[in-house]
Amino acid sequence: MKVLMFVTLDHVPASEQLIRSLSKEGYNGTIIPTEGMHHVFPQLSDSRSKAVSLAALTDDIPSGNFTLFIVLEEKDLEKLQEEIRSATVNFQKVKGGMFVLPVSCVEGFF
């Protein structure tokens, strides 16, 4: 059975090194830039408010995270999870998280 792993990590040098390492090991997936709700929410604030959010003033600064999607065989899951835990020091060195969903059908190449 195949599974879909989602991993969201702060965009820091350690997470870039992890992605390079996973690629060298043959993992393939999709990476998209993402933003946490804490960064987006101030931009959605009530426009009638006269208060200025400091987060809104830093729009040109990268939000700082990305989400990785990887489809893999369930038998390979634990090894990948351990590599991610090790590289992030259980998400203490590199903030983020991961979760996995079962996949009933996969077509194409990822």
N, CA, C and O of each residue as an XYZ file, in Angstrom:
440
protein
N       0.840     -1.180      0.000
C       0.000      0.000      0.000
C       0.887      1.245      0.000
O       1.954      1.271      0.614
N       0.427      2.247     -0.687
C       1.158      3.517     -0.729
C       0.553      4.480      0.281
O      -0.624      4.393      0.631
N       1.389      5.396      0.735
C       0.956      6.432      1.661
C       1.443      7.781      1.141
O       2.375      7.857      0.340
N       0.802      8.830      1.608
C       1.185     10.199      1.262
C       1.641     10.881      2.540
O       0.870     11.039      3.487
N       2.900     11.280      2.553
C       3.458     11.972      3.711
C       3.490     13.470      3.442
O       3.933     13.916      2.384
N       3.018     14.230      4.406
C       3.085     15.686      4.383
C       4.083     16.101      5.458
O       3.990     15.654      6.602
N       5.024     16.942      5.097
C       6.005     17.450      6.056
C       6.082     18.958      5.868
O       6.377     19.433      4.772
N       5.821     19.707      6.921
C       5.972     21.156      6.874
C       7.126     21.530      7.793
O       7.160     21.144      8.961
N       8.074     22.292      7.243
C       9.279     22.667      7.988
C       9.583     24.146      7.814
O       9.318     24.731      6.764
N      10.144     24.742      8.862
C      10.688     26.088      8.712
C      11.778     26.042      7.654
O      12.536     25.076      7.568
N      11.847     27.091      6.854
C      12.848     27.151      5.785
C      14.146     27.696      6.369
O      14.375     28.905      6.402
N      14.986     26.778      6.826
C      16.286     27.111      7.415
C      17.335     26.208      6.767
O      16.976     25.226      6.118
N      18.614     26.516      6.926
C      19.649     25.682      6.295
C      19.538     24.189      6.623
O      19.787     23.355      5.752
N      19.171     23.838      7.849
C      19.061     22.416      8.212
C      17.961     21.716      7.414
O      18.111     20.549      7.055
N      16.865     22.410      7.135
C      15.797     21.780      6.347
C      16.210     21.669      4.885
O      15.837     20.707      4.213
N      16.969     22.630      4.384
C      17.481     22.527      3.016
C      18.426     21.338      2.889
O      18.397     20.620      1.889
N      19.265     21.132      3.907
C      20.178     19.987      3.903
C      19.394     18.678      3.931
O      19.768     17.720      3.254
N      18.328     18.626      4.695
C      17.486     17.428      4.743
C      16.905     17.120      3.371
O      16.915     15.966      2.944
N      16.401     18.129      2.677
C      15.823     17.927      1.344
C      16.891     17.412      0.383
O      16.628     16.497     -0.397
N      18.084     17.986      0.431
C      19.179     17.503     -0.432
C      19.496     16.039     -0.137
O      19.686     15.239     -1.053
N      19.552     15.703      1.126
C      19.855     14.338      1.542
C      18.773     13.364      1.072
O      19.090     12.287      0.565
N      17.515     13.727      1.233
C      16.418     12.859      0.795
C      16.454     12.662     -0.716
O      16.194     11.564     -1.208
N      16.772     13.711     -1.440
C      16.865     13.614     -2.897
C      17.981     12.658     -3.308
O      17.800     11.837     -4.207
N      19.137     12.764     -2.649
C      20.259     11.872     -2.956
C      19.916     10.416     -2.671
O      20.434      9.510     -3.324
N      19.038     10.193     -1.689
C      18.627      8.834     -1.337
C      17.550      8.298     -2.273
O      17.143      7.142     -2.153
N      17.086      9.130     -3.206
C      16.116      8.674     -4.186
C      14.676      9.050     -3.911
O      13.787      8.688     -4.681
N      14.428      9.772     -2.825
C      13.060     10.220     -2.564
C      12.716     11.323     -3.549
O      13.561     12.141     -3.912
N      11.474     11.329     -3.970
C      11.000     12.342     -4.905
C       9.663     12.842     -4.389
O       8.895     12.072     -3.813
N       9.386     14.084     -4.584
C       8.130     14.645     -4.110
C       7.936     16.041     -4.648
O       8.602     16.466     -5.592
N       7.018     16.738     -4.033
C       6.701     18.106     -4.426
C       6.880     19.005     -3.216
O       6.449     18.670     -2.113
N       7.515     20.144     -3.425
C       7.701     21.126     -2.358
C       6.988     22.406     -2.775
O       7.180     22.910     -3.881
N       6.162     22.920     -1.869
C       5.502     24.195     -2.143
C       5.773     25.154     -0.981
O       5.819     24.729      0.173
N       5.953     26.440     -1.279
C       6.103     27.413     -0.198
C       4.759     27.578      0.507
O       3.719     27.669     -0.146
N       4.781     27.615      1.818
C       3.552     27.768      2.593
C       3.754     28.823      3.668
O       4.881     29.218      3.966
N       2.640     29.274      4.247
C       2.682     30.260      5.317
C       1.829     29.776      6.467
O       0.760     29.201      6.260
N       2.294     30.007      7.665
C       1.515     29.674      8.846
C       0.392     30.679      9.047
O       0.486     31.829      8.618
N      -0.668     30.233      9.704
C      -1.812     31.109      9.957
C      -1.404     32.340     10.754
O      -1.958     33.422     10.560
N      -0.427     32.176     11.659
C       0.002     33.312     12.476
C       0.599     34.431     11.631
O       0.605     35.590     12.048
N       1.102     34.089     10.440
C       1.669     35.108      9.560
C       0.595     35.713      8.656
O       0.633     36.907      8.357
N      -0.343     34.908      8.230
C      -1.378     35.364      7.302
C      -2.465     36.156      8.016
O      -2.979     37.128      7.462
N      -2.822     35.763      9.223
C      -3.947     36.384      9.917
C      -3.860     37.905     10.011
O      -4.862     38.572      9.752
N      -2.714     38.489     10.369
C      -2.662     39.958     10.442
C      -2.988     40.638      9.107
O      -3.486     41.764      9.097
N      -2.715     39.974      7.993
C      -3.018     40.552      6.687
C      -4.514     40.550      6.417
O      -4.998     41.308      5.576
N      -5.249     39.697      7.130
C      -6.688     39.582      6.930
C      -7.473     40.393      7.946
O      -8.702     40.337      7.957
N      -6.801     41.134      8.787
C      -7.454     41.890      9.851
C      -8.455     42.880      9.283
O      -8.422     43.230      8.103
N      -9.330     43.313     10.148
C     -10.366     44.278      9.793
C      -9.719     45.537      9.216
O      -8.920     46.193      9.885
N     -10.064     45.865      7.987
C      -9.454     47.018      7.310
C      -9.843     48.339      7.962
O      -9.196     49.356      7.710
N     -10.882     48.351      8.791
C     -11.303     49.588      9.450
C     -10.404     49.931     10.633
O     -10.403     51.061     11.123
N      -9.644     48.945     11.079
C      -8.774     49.163     12.225
C      -7.628     50.098     11.839
O      -7.085     50.006     10.738
N      -7.274     50.977     12.736
C      -6.160     51.897     12.497
C      -4.832     51.300     12.967
O      -3.771     51.873     12.722
N      -4.894     50.157     13.635
C      -3.673     49.521     14.128
C      -2.899     48.924     12.960
O      -3.482     48.427     11.997
N      -1.598     48.982     13.062
C      -0.731     48.420     12.033
C      -0.004     47.220     12.627
O       0.644     47.323     13.668
N      -0.121     46.086     11.952
C       0.551     44.872     12.402
C       2.001     44.879     11.931
O       2.279     45.194     10.774
N       2.916     44.537     12.818
C       4.322     44.445     12.418
C       4.518     43.341     11.389
O       5.359     43.471     10.500
N       3.751     42.253     11.497
C       3.860     41.166     10.515
C       3.479     41.667      9.126
O       4.073     41.248      8.132
N       2.499     42.555      9.049
C       2.079     43.080      7.751
C       3.172     43.936      7.122
O       3.247     44.053      5.899
N       4.013     44.531      7.951
C       5.094     45.369      7.434
C       6.241     44.547      6.869
O       7.112     45.087      6.187
N       6.251     43.257      7.142
C       7.349     42.405      6.699
C       6.936     41.491      5.558
O       7.513     40.415      5.400
N       5.959     41.886      4.763
C       5.470     41.045      3.670
C       6.563     40.643      2.696
O       6.486     39.574      2.091
N       7.579     41.480      2.532
C       8.629     41.155      1.577
C       9.655     40.174      2.154
O      10.530     39.694      1.433
N       9.549     39.879      3.441
C      10.432     38.895      4.065
C       9.792     37.523      3.891
O       8.603     37.370      4.172
N      10.548     36.512      3.433
C       9.960     35.188      3.232
C       9.282     34.683      4.498
O       9.778     34.888      5.606
N       8.136     34.018      4.321
C       7.371     33.555      5.467
C       8.107     32.475      6.233
O       7.890     32.296      7.431
N       8.976     31.757      5.544
C       9.848     30.873      6.263
C       9.476     29.421      6.382
O      10.092     28.717      7.183
N       8.499     28.917      5.632
C       8.316     27.477      5.673
C       7.893     26.933      4.324
O       7.530     27.675      3.412
N       7.950     25.617      4.227
C       7.528     24.933      3.011
C       6.901     23.610      3.403
O       7.138     23.089      4.493
N       6.093     23.073      2.492
C       5.455     21.778      2.713
C       5.909     20.820      1.628
O       5.883     21.133      0.438
N       6.324     19.654      2.070
C       6.819     18.593      1.200
C       5.774     17.483      1.156
O       5.284     17.048      2.198
N       5.434     17.023     -0.048
C       4.513     15.906     -0.247
C       5.318     14.771     -0.866
O       5.982     14.970     -1.883
N       5.269     13.594     -0.273
C       5.976     12.434     -0.819
C       5.037     11.234     -0.813
O       4.466     10.895      0.223
N       4.876     10.590     -1.970
C       4.152      9.324     -2.058
C       5.193      8.218     -1.967
O       6.172      8.223     -2.714
N       4.990      7.273     -1.059
C       5.950      6.190     -0.895
C       5.253      4.922     -0.421
O       4.096      4.942     -0.001
N       5.985      3.826     -0.499
C       5.468      2.549     -0.016
C       5.407      2.592      1.513
O       6.301      3.130      2.166
N       4.360      2.029      2.058
C       4.184      2.031      3.508
C       5.374      1.382      4.223
O       5.745      1.803      5.319
N       5.964      0.371      3.610
C       7.106     -0.324      4.224
C       8.321      0.594      4.371
O       9.193      0.320      5.196
N       8.398      1.668      3.599
C       9.524      2.607      3.655
C       9.259      3.799      4.575
O      10.131      4.644      4.775
N       8.059      3.859      5.125
C       7.631      5.029      5.890
C       8.454      5.250      7.159
O       8.926      6.361      7.401
N       8.627      4.223      7.957
C       9.313      4.387      9.247
C      10.738      4.911      9.063
O      11.187      5.762      9.831
N      11.441      4.417      8.064
C      12.811      4.881      7.794
C      12.822      6.376      7.477
O      13.662      7.115      7.991
N      11.896      6.820      6.637
C      11.820      8.233      6.274
C      11.440      9.081      7.488
O      12.019     10.144      7.710
N      10.484      8.620      8.258
C      10.099      9.364      9.460
C      11.287      9.521     10.409
O      11.493     10.596     10.973
N      12.060      8.466     10.585
C      13.228      8.536     11.467
C      14.267      9.523     10.939
O      14.879     10.252     11.720
N      14.469      9.553      9.631
C      15.418     10.514      9.052
C      14.968     11.944      9.314
O      15.779     12.808      9.646
N      13.673     12.187      9.162
C      13.143     13.534      9.392
C      13.241     13.895     10.872
O      13.638     15.009     11.213
N      12.884     12.963     11.747
C      13.005     13.221     13.193
C      14.455     13.523     13.576
O      14.724     14.434     14.359
N      15.373     12.754     13.019
C      16.790     12.949     13.322
C      17.283     14.309     12.832
O      17.966     15.023     13.567
N      16.943     14.669     11.605
C      17.407     15.937     11.019
C      16.816     17.152     11.722
O      17.448     18.207     11.779
N      15.611     17.007     12.255
C      14.947     18.133     12.913
C      15.089     18.091     14.435
O      14.606     18.979     15.137
N      15.755     17.048     14.935
C      15.847     16.789     16.374
C      14.426     16.784     16.963
O      14.092     17.548     17.869
N      13.618     15.888     16.404
C      12.216     15.750     16.818
C      11.461     17.082     16.761
O      10.659     17.401     17.638
N      11.740     17.838     15.716
C      11.095     19.123     15.445
C      11.418     20.188     16.498
O      10.671     21.153     16.660
N      12.526     20.007     17.205
C      12.980     21.020     18.156
C      13.995     21.960     17.511
O      13.965     23.165     17.763
N      14.890     21.426     16.683
C      15.893     22.249     15.990
C      15.262     22.946     14.789
O      15.471     24.139     14.566
N      14.499     22.194     14.031
C      13.761     22.742     12.888
C      12.287     22.568     13.217
O      11.801     21.442     13.328
N      11.580     23.672     13.373
C      10.160     23.609     13.728
C       9.351     23.100     12.545
O       9.681     23.364     11.389
N       8.303     22.377     12.847
C       7.429     21.848     11.807
C       6.667     20.653     12.312
O       6.473     20.487     13.516
N       6.234     19.820     11.387
C       5.491     18.620     11.739
C       5.275     17.764     10.506
O       5.557     18.177      9.381
N       4.763     16.550     10.744
C       4.484     15.653      9.624
C       3.271     14.799      9.959
O       2.984     14.524     11.124
N       2.562     14.382      8.905
C       1.488     13.417      9.053
C       1.390     12.609      7.777
O       1.923     12.998      6.738
N       0.699     11.471      7.863
C       0.646     10.514      6.761
C      -0.798     10.089      6.530
O      -1.558      9.883      7.476
N      -1.168      9.962      5.249
C      -2.493      9.481      4.861
C      -2.353      8.285      3.933
O      -1.422      8.236      3.129
N      -3.269      7.311      4.031
C      -3.243      6.202      3.078
C      -3.681      6.695      1.699
O      -4.492      7.614      1.585
N      -3.139      6.076      0.664
C      -3.489      6.439     -0.714
C      -4.053      5.194     -1.390
O      -3.402      4.150     -1.420
N      -5.259      5.305     -1.929
C      -5.888      4.132     -2.549
C      -5.506      3.964     -4.011
O      -5.586      2.856     -4.542
N      -5.094      5.040     -4.671
C      -4.757      4.946     -6.091
C      -3.699      5.993     -6.428
O      -3.791      7.146     -6.006
N      -2.696      5.574     -7.192
C      -1.647      6.495     -7.642
C      -1.412      6.246     -9.120
O      -1.244      5.103     -9.543
N      -1.401      7.307     -9.902
C      -1.073      7.211    -11.325
C      -0.051      8.280    -11.646
O      -0.078      9.366    -11.067
N       0.832      7.982    -12.548
C       1.845      8.955    -12.947
C       3.100      8.807    -12.133
O       3.252      7.864    -11.356
N       3.999      9.752    -12.320
C       5.301      9.720    -11.668
C       5.462     10.969    -10.829
O       5.240     12.080    -11.309
N       5.844     10.791     -9.584
C       6.028     11.925     -8.681
C       7.487     12.092     -8.364
O       7.856     12.997     -7.615
